Amino acid sequence: MKAAWSGLDPALHAPARIAIASRLVAVERMRFAALRDATGLTPGNLAGHLEALERAGYVEQRDAILSLRRGRLVAMTPRGREAFDAYVRALEALVADLKAQRAG
């Protein structure tokens, strides 16, 4: 029998990365600074996690001029959105499995 938690994507499973993904999945794109503020991560920590998510193909980053200032925009890719949805389904399955074990 396959363990329910084995479906959890390791690229998303770190608390900081799921915080990033959960903010980005709700919007088309977000400024790096706004994402930093929303997650409470330091700029360096956020940059490192975004690099990992970018390597997995889950986010895209690009430089842009925003309100006459340089900035960085971050967005979930379609692959990232699919991975996030699959992650949520895996968590739901894990919770259902644990509830069934407790009841049974």
C-alpha positions as CSV (number, residue, x, y, z in Angstrom):
1,M,0.0,0.0,0.0
2,K,1.4,3.4,-1.0
3,A,1.7,5.9,1.9
4,A,-0.6,8.9,1.5
5,W,2.2,11.4,2.1
6,S,4.2,10.0,-0.8
7,G,2.1,12.1,-3.1
8,L,3.3,15.3,-1.6
9,D,5.6,17.1,-4.1
10,P,9.0,17.8,-2.4
11,A,9.4,20.9,-4.4
12,L,6.4,22.4,-2.8
13,H,6.3,20.7,0.6
14,A,8.7,23.1,2.4
15,P,6.6,25.5,4.5
16,A,8.1,28.6,2.8
17,R,7.5,27.2,-0.6
18,I,3.9,26.3,0.1
19,A,3.4,29.8,1.5
20,I,4.8,31.3,-1.7
21,A,2.7,29.0,-4.0
22,S,-0.5,29.7,-2.0
23,R,0.0,33.4,-2.5
24,L,0.9,33.2,-6.2
25,V,-1.8,30.7,-7.2
26,A,-4.5,33.3,-6.3
27,V,-3.1,36.0,-8.6
28,E,-1.8,36.4,-12.1
29,R,1.5,37.8,-10.9
30,M,3.0,39.5,-7.9
31,R,5.8,41.9,-7.2
32,F,8.7,40.3,-5.4
33,A,8.4,42.9,-2.6
34,A,4.7,42.2,-2.1
35,L,5.4,38.4,-2.0
36,R,8.1,39.0,0.5
37,D,5.7,41.0,2.7
38,A,2.9,38.4,2.3
39,T,5.1,35.5,3.2
40,G,7.3,37.2,5.9
41,L,10.4,35.8,4.3
42,T,13.6,37.7,4.1
43,P,14.6,38.8,0.5
44,G,17.5,36.3,0.4
45,N,15.4,33.4,1.7
46,L,12.5,34.3,-0.7
47,A,15.0,34.4,-3.6
48,G,16.4,31.0,-2.8
49,H,13.0,29.4,-2.6
50,L,11.9,31.1,-5.8
51,E,15.0,29.7,-7.5
52,A,14.1,26.2,-6.4
53,L,10.5,26.6,-7.6
54,E,11.8,28.1,-10.9
55,R,14.1,25.0,-11.4
56,A,11.0,22.8,-10.9
57,G,9.2,24.8,-13.6
58,Y,6.6,26.1,-11.1
59,V,7.3,29.9,-11.2
60,E,8.7,32.4,-13.6
61,Q,10.4,35.6,-12.6
62,R,11.1,38.7,-14.8
63,D,12.4,42.2,-14.3
64,A,10.0,45.0,-15.0
65,I,9.5,48.7,-14.6
66,L,6.7,49.1,-12.0
67,S,5.4,52.6,-11.2
68,L,8.6,54.1,-12.7
69,R,10.8,51.8,-10.5
70,R,12.6,48.6,-11.4
71,G,11.2,45.6,-9.8
72,R,10.7,41.9,-10.2
73,L,7.5,40.1,-11.0
74,V,6.8,36.6,-10.0
75,A,4.1,34.3,-11.5
76,M,3.0,30.7,-11.2
77,T,3.4,28.8,-14.4
78,P,0.6,26.5,-15.7
79,R,2.8,23.6,-14.5
80,G,3.1,25.2,-11.1
81,R,-0.7,25.7,-10.8
82,E,-1.2,22.0,-11.7
83,A,1.4,21.0,-9.2
84,F,-0.2,23.1,-6.5
85,D,-3.6,21.6,-7.2
86,A,-2.1,18.1,-7.1
87,Y,-0.4,19.0,-3.8
88,V,-3.7,20.1,-2.3
89,R,-5.4,16.9,-3.5
90,A,-2.6,14.8,-1.9
91,L,-3.0,16.7,1.4
92,E,-6.7,16.0,1.3
93,A,-6.1,12.3,0.7
94,L,-3.6,12.2,3.5
95,V,-6.1,13.8,5.9
96,A,-8.9,11.4,4.7
97,D,-6.6,8.5,5.2
98,L,-5.6,9.6,8.8
99,K,-9.3,10.1,9.7
100,A,-10.2,6.7,8.4
101,Q,-7.3,5.1,10.4
102,R,-8.5,6.9,13.6
103,A,-12.1,5.8,13.0
104,G,-11.3,2.3,12.1
